Each structure stands twice: as structure tokens, then as C-alpha cells.
């Protein structure tokens, strides 16, 4: 059995070499998986892969929260969402409340709670929207800006540790795939 598998693998490697110049094992693995799993006739494989993908994404979310917990627990944030809100506010003048909530793919009540906590800690300020009198806008306060400057290096270090097993190419590929799943 093992000898047959090795011969099949060598044949596949030979076929790969004829159409690809790469000598990278990752490129071969991607080519091989594309060859065997591109058909819609593999519904049982697809169902299993879909389940594994959803499970793994969920596990990644939990793992990143666990790894950043020590930094977040020593800050005015109760979650990574609060930190992420401030990061996004640091890039623009302001957001309407619902804009930033939708950007983070949160339910409205959850997003409003994040905003309330940030407001209560003085990390953001709220003001009326000039275009829509019913809407409120939020922007980063000076205290929030100082908190970002203080925490960003620590959070970035945790994110770096989290993804250190991936090459740049793998990171770019994963970001691209995740963007497709999120709908960006």
C-alpha cells in the first residue's frame, strides 16, 4: 500500500513539475488539493471542509482573544472590539455610530454597548451629525489617542506572535480568503 502511494505521489509531482516551475512544497500541496477537491462531486468532502473551516475560524477568534487578554485586561477596554473601534477612529475624523458598528459586523445592541463603555471612560466623544440630525457621530478623544499609542505596540506584538507560523505569502493569501468570506 505505501509503495503504491509513493508511486502515485511521484507521478503527481512529475505532472506538477511539467506545468509549474516552483520547487516549493506548499505550491505543490495547493496544486494537488486543487486537482482533487475542485469538483462539486465531492459533496461529502465539501460538507466536512465547510464544517472544519467554520470551526477553525471560530477557534482562531477564541485564540486571539485569549492571547491578547493580558494586554486588554490591564487597559480601559473590556474586549478587543473596544480597541478595534479606537483603531478605526484613529484613521478618520469621525464615524456615525451605526457605521462603525456595521464595520465591525456587530449587532446594534452589542455595538452600542461598546460605544457606551468607550464614552464612559472618556476614550471617545459624541456629537450630532450635521447631515442627519437623528444620527450621532463619535470621534477619538485625546485620552483615547494616548491609550492607542500606549497599547498598540503591545497588541501588535501579540498579533505578531499569533501569526508567526505563517509566511508573508500565507498571510496575504489568508487575508484575501477571509475578505471573501466576510464580504469585503
C-alpha positions, 0 to 999 in steps of 0.5 A: 500500500505505501509503495503504491502511494509513493508511486502515485505521489511521484507521478503527481509531482512529475505532472506538477513539475511539467506545468509549474516551475516552483520547487516549493512544497506548499505550491505543490500541496495547493496544486494537488488539493486543487486537482482533487477537491475542485469538483462539486462531486465531492459533496461529502468532502465539501460538507466536512471542509465547510464544517472544519473551516467554520470551526477553525475560524471560530477557534482562531477568534477564541485564540486571539482573544485569549492571547491578547487578554493580558494586554486588554485586561490591564487597559480601559477596554473590556474586549478587543472590539473596544480597541478595534473601534479606537483603531478605526477612529484613529484613521478618520475624523469621525464615524456615525455610530451605526457605521462603525458598528456595521464595520465591525459586523456587530449587532446594534445592541452589542455595538452600542454597548461598546460605544457606551463603555468607550464614552464612559471612560472618556476614550471617545466623544459624541456629537450630532451629525450635521447631515442627519440630525437623528444620527450621532457621530463619535470621534477619538478623544485625546485620552483615547489617542494616548491609550492607542499609542500606549497599547498598540505596540503591545497588541501588535506584538501579540498579533505578531506572535499569533501569526508567526507560523505563517509566511508573508505569502500565507498571510496575504493569501489568508487575508484575501480568503477571509475578505471573501468570506466576510464580504469585503 
